[in-house]
Amino acid sequence: MHTYLFTPPTVESLPIRGRQERFPVNRIFCVGRNYHAHAVEMGRPVDKSVEQAFYFTKSPQSLVESGAAVAYPPRTSNYHYEMELVVAIGKTGFRVSEANAHELVYGYAAGLDMTRRDLQLTARDKGRPWDTGKDIEQGAVCSAIVPMPGVVIDQGAIALEVNGVTRQSSGIDKLIWNIREIIADLSTYYHLQPGDLIYTGTPEGVGAVVPGDRITGRVEGVAEVALDIGAAD
Ligand code: MN
């Protein structure tokens, strides 16, 4: 046994629907620009025939469970929601084929990839990393993990409301890179491991929230997610 100078951080985890055990979270990967209409609204349309999927990461420590109330974060005046389908990886895989990609799936969740849009766009336009725009304390919101081992989701509605008004409404069938393609491609960069989460990208309609707003969203056949935005610290 090691002894530590101070108490190490706790393992981040999420509840699992229908089980007592929790899902221990390893890494959080996010797919950028994975719905055409969102890529267009960001001013960066995607031509899949000549472009590759790209990824960024969030710290596991940025996780917050659905239903939480969070403080409006520092260093932004344009805090955006992004409604996303989240894949929960349950098995190790490296250079996995698209045909075998489903074997890595433990389940799915509904998530919010919260974004300091002002910082992200400044970083993007200056060719800098996205970390401060994306890796935000309490900025990776996630529902309970829904066990669906081996299942590939390729359709179903994805939607989000702010204060009950619909802001995002699309379908999982509109993913540019689908679940099999994401898992196979990401596994060429990383040895995927149980506990990894993949936020698969957001459809069009992203926008800002302010203190007092309530975000609700869902992925049909998976789960719902909710977040209350409080006053800044
Ligand atoms: Mn996103």
Boltz pocket constraint, residues with backbone or C-beta under 6 A from the ligand:
constraints:
  - pocket:
      binder: B
      contacts: [[A, 30], [A, 31], [A, 32], [A, 82], [A, 84], [A, 113], [A, 199], [A, 201], [A, 202]]
      max_distance: 6.0
